[in-house]
Amino acid sequence: MKLVSCFPDFSMLAILSERLFKQCFPSTLRDRISPPELGDELIPPGVKSSVFNGFVTSGNNSNGLKLKIHHDKNGGVSCCWQVGRAFEGYPETLHGGVSFAILDELLAYSVFDRYRTFAVTLSSKTQWLGRIKVDTEISARATVVRKFWRFVRVEGKIFNNKGRVVVKMYSTFYIPTKKEFKKIMNLSVMPSESLPYCGTD
């Protein structure tokens, strides 16, 4: 709710960005993402600090996923993760909210990797195409599709251990200005090394 209050017309930004992308880039998004090939690990400045306790990637969160995100050898970012029973929804099946969280984080990292700034999710469309079994390994990949002003369109997919796409996500991220970022986040608690990446001029 804090984020919405910072931007009085934040919901309108989501609607506007969708319309702009459709008008300026009318072609539909296709399955252009190849299976992941992990390269070196991507570690944004400050995220290894004790300040960060994020559910998806922080090593400090004992209840989290502890996901490690890498550059992908074919472009974008990617990850692999062993599905544990602690994150089960239906019996022996990964909860859909967890797969959403994985892709949302991965897409955010792809924006950081391309533009070297933190961004916020403005809107997302997610499709679950198959079951993800617990005690199996999944992989995922995300790439930036295009940028229009401060709006960035990103797509990502999760693959099961047989290489089949089981979840797709198409999201629009917004890159705040430094002034906007200060309204979103209390910068006094952020590690100093991360401050140059909190919004753009």
Long-range contacts (C-beta under 8 A, 24 or more apart in sequence): 2-184, 3-120, 3-184, 6-180, 6-183, 6-184, 7-180, 10-122, 13-122, 13-174, 14-122, 14-123, 14-172, 17-122, 17-123, 17-148, 17-151, 17-172, 17-174, 18-123, 18-172, 20-148, 20-151, 21-146, 21-148, 21-151, 21-153, 21-172, 24-148, 25-146, 25-148, 25-153, 29-145, 29-155, 29-170, 31-157, 31-165, 32-143, 32-155, 33-76, 33-141, 33-142, 33-143, 33-155, 33-156, 33-157, 34-74, 34-141, 35-139, 35-141, 35-159, 35-163, 36-72, 36-78, 36-79, 36-80, 36-139, 36-140, 36-141, 36-159, 37-72, 37-73, 37-74, 37-78, 38-70, 38-72, 38-73, 38-78, 38-79, 38-80, 39-70, 39-71, 39-72, 39-73, 40-70, 40-71, 41-68, 41-69, 41-70, 41-71, 42-69, 42-70, 42-71, 42-77, 42-109, 42-112, 42-113, 44-109, 44-112, 44-118, 44-194, 44-197, 45-191, 45-193, 45-194, 45-196, 45-197, 46-190, 46-191, 46-192, 46-193, 46-194, 46-197, 47-194, 49-191, 49-193, 49-194, 51-189, 51-190, 51-191, 52-191, 54-105, 55-101, 56-101, 56-102, 56-104, 56-105, 57-105, 65-98, 65-101, 65-102, 67-102, 67-105, 69-105, 69-106, 69-109, 71-113, 72-141, 72-143, 74-141, 75-143, 76-110, 76-113, 76-141, 76-142, 76-143, 76-144, 77-106, 77-109, 77-110, 77-113, 77-141, 77-142, 77-143, 78-106, 78-139, 78-140, 78-141, 78-142, 79-106, 79-139, 79-140, 80-137, 80-138, 80-139, 80-140, 81-137, 81-138, 81-139, 81-140, 82-135, 82-136, 82-137, 83-132, 83-133, 83-134, 83-135, 83-136, 83-137, 83-138, 84-134, 84-135, 85-134, 85-135, 87-134, 88-134, 92-133, 92-134, 92-135, 93-131, 93-132, 93-133, 93-134, 94-132, 94-133, 94-134, 94-138, 96-128, 99-128, 99-132, 99-158, 99-166, 99-167, 100-124, 100-126, 100-167, 100-169, 102-140, 102-158, 103-140, 103-142, 103-156, 103-157, 103-158, 103-167, 103-169, 104-169, 104-171, 106-140, 106-141, 106-142, 106-156, 107-142, 107-154, 107-155, 107-156, 107-169, 107-171, 107-173, 108-173, 109-142, 110-142, 110-143, 110-144, 110-154, 110-156, 111-144, 111-152, 111-154, 111-173, 111-175, 112-197, 114-144, 114-152, 115-147, 115-152, 115-175, 115-200, 116-197, 117-175, 117-197, 117-198, 117-199, 117-200, 118-181, 118-194, 118-197, 118-198, 118-199, 119-152, 119-173, 119-174, 119-175, 119-176, 120-173, 120-174, 120-176, 120-184, 121-171, 121-172, 121-173, 122-151, 122-171, 122-172, 122-173, 122-174, 123-171, 123-172, 124-169, 124-170, 124-171, 124-172, 125-169, 125-170, 125-171, 126-167, 126-168, 126-169, 127-167, 127-168, 127-169, 128-166, 128-167, 129-165, 129-166, 129-167, 129-168, 130-160, 130-164, 130-165, 130-166, 131-166, 132-158, 132-160, 132-166, 132-167, 133-160, 136-160, 136-161, 137-161, 138-166, 142-169, 150-174, 150-175, 150-176, 150-200, 151-175, 175-199, 175-200, 176-200, 177-201
